[in-house]
C-alpha cells in the first residue's frame, strides 16, 4: 500500500516536472526587440476633472523609446463616477466600438481625406529601427541599404493604444492648511491585431494608386471604412499620485503607469546582445530610453537533448555609460556600458540582456546594537540608487530610521538622511562608506502645545559609518553596518529626558537583510 | 518494483544513445543547416549557416567551412527572397575522387577562407550562440564569393567549365 502510494506520488512529480519543463521551453527569451508605437487615450468621466486629467495625459512625453501614432481620438467618454476605476470589460466594450485600428493605420500611412496614403512614416521608422546587423545584411545583399525602410512594415504590428483612467481623485489638506490632491490611476494597453497577412490584405484592398479610376478609389475607401481589425487587450497597470493640483497628481502617475505596462508586455522590454567585455557593452542607448542605473537581466542559450532551445537566466547588470544613438544606424553604433551586479558566472559576449525594471530602492532591516543607547534597537534603512559607474561604484541617497527598544518609555526615535558611496570589490560584495545627518526625538508631552516642542525634545545626530553587503540570492543581500553616532545640539527637554535614558555618542553595529525593489 | 527499475534503466540507456547520436550528428559534415538570406551582390551568395565546435571560435570556423562546402557540394536552398543555387560540383563522387585536393583546400587556415567572409555584427550572439553538449552551436551570416570559388575550382580542374560540354 505504502509502496503504491510512493510510486503514485513519484509519477505525479515526474509528470508535473515534465509539464513544467515543457512550459519553460516555450518561454524562450530572445534578443529580437523592435521599436513599438503608442497612442495614449484618456478616459473621461463627464465631470470637472476631465480637462485636468486630459491636460496631464496630453502633456506627458513617452521619451525616445516609442514612436507616437498621432491618432484622431485623444479621449473616450465613459460616464461613471470616479469612486472606482473602469473595469476591463467596460473598457473592452468601448475599445471595440471605436475604430482604433483604422485610426492607427491612417496615422502611420498619412491617410488624407481622399483616402490617399504614403509610406514615408513606415520607411522612416524602418530606417530608424534598423540595427547594425540589418545594415550589414543590407550591404551584403543586392537590394542594398535602400531596402532598410521596408523593415518599417514589420513595425505596424507593434502598434498599441494605452487608455488611462483616473479615479478616487481627492482634495486633501495637510496640518499647515496646504491643499494637495491625490488620485489613483490605471492604464489598459491594447495591441493592434494585425499580422503580416492582414497587412498584405490591407495593402491589396485599401491602397489607392494614382492611376486608379474613380470606381476603384471608392471601392478602396469603402474597404478601408469596413476594415475590421481588432484591438487585443495585453496588459493593465496601476499607480497613484499626489500633487498640488489635479493635473500635477495625474502627471505624477504617468511614468509609473508606463513602467508598469513595460513590466507586463514582453515586447516593450528592450533586449539586445552583449558585444564585448571589460566593460560589458551592448548596442543600445538613448534611442531605447536607456538611463544610468537601469537594470537588465542576462540570458544564455542551450539546447536540450531533443534540440529544443532554452534560455538560461545568468544574473543582473546595470547600465553605467549611456551612448547617444538617436540617429540612423550606419553599422557602427557606439555601445553603452554595463556593470554586472549578480550571478555566479561572468556575463559573456553574445549573451542576451533584457530590460528588467526595478525602482532601485533597497530596504534594509535588522537589529542594532550599542550606538546612542548602548542597547538593542531596530533599524530600517532605505537606499535609493543615484548613479552607477563602469567600475561598479554606486552612489546612494540614504534614509534611515531606528528605535531604541531598551528605553521604550521615552520612545527614542532616530531619523536621518545621508549619502553613501558603494564600492564593489567583486559583484557579490559591496562596501559602502556613508555619512548621515539626522535627529533623535525623545519623549512625548501632552500638556506642552508650543510650536518648538519637537525641537526641544530632539537632538542632532551625525553618523559616519560603513556598510558591507553580500548577495545571497539577488536581490536579497545580507548586510552588516558599523557606525559612530555623534550626539550633539541637544534640546532642553531632550537633555532632561536623557538624564533618565542615558543616550550618548558611541559606536554601534547593525546586521540584517536587504532587498532591492 | 523490478518493472520500474527496468523502465528507468531502459530510459537511461535510450537517452544516452540519443545523446551520442546527437553528438555524432553535430560532427557530421552532412548535417548542417544553411539558408539563403537574400540575393547577394554580384558574384556572391549571402547565407546564414550553422557550425558546431568545442569553442565559439571553432564553431564559427566550422560554419565558414560549411558555407563553402555547401556551395561546392550541396547547393544553396531557395528562400522567400532568393532562388536556390545548384552546387558547383554536382557529381557526388567529386569529393572522393579529389580527396587530397579538398584535404588541403579545407585544412585549418586553408584556401577556402579566401572565399568566405563573416558578416555577422561582432560575435555570434543571442539565439545564434547555443551551448550544447560537447561545445557550441553557432549561426553566422556569411558572404560566399561564389563566382570566384567556381572559377578557382574550374581552373584547378575540379569543377567542369560550362563551356566544356560543347
Interface residues (C-beta under 8 A of the other chain):
Chain A: X3 X7 X28 X30 X31 X32 X131 X132 X133 X136 X137 X139 X140 X141 X142 X143 X273 X274 X275 X276 X300 X301 X302 X303 X305 X307 X309 X331 X349 X350 X351 X352
Chain B: X1 X4 X15 X18 X19 X22 X37 X38 X39 X40 X41 X42 X44 X46 X56 X119 X120 X121 X122 X123 X124 X125 X126 X127 X128 X129 X130 X131 X132 X133 X137 X141 X143
